[in-house]
């Protein structure tokens, strides 16, 4: 996990303004549709950053499933 999440300015510099806007829209659509955890990690040898979506833990899932509709 990264100690410091990249700022919007850093992401704009990395992706360019138009791709950063598309990336933000994509993230917003995923956040709206799915209950996911997001993590930032170092990108390893080939990348600067890794942004990962993961399903929430079973504990959270079971709590959400037991809520009345």
CORTAWO-V375214 format. One line per field, one symbol per residue. ss: DSSP state (~ for helix, > for strand, _ for the rest). burial: b if it has 9 or more other C-alpha atoms within 8 Angstrom, else e. Layout:
ss = ???
burial = ???
This chain:
ss = _______~~~~~~~~_~~~~~~~~~~~~~~~~~__>>>>>>>______>>>>>>>__~~~~~~~~____
burial = eeeeeeeeeebbeebbeebbeeeeeeeeeebeeeebeeebbbbeeeeebbeeeeebeeeebeeeeeeee
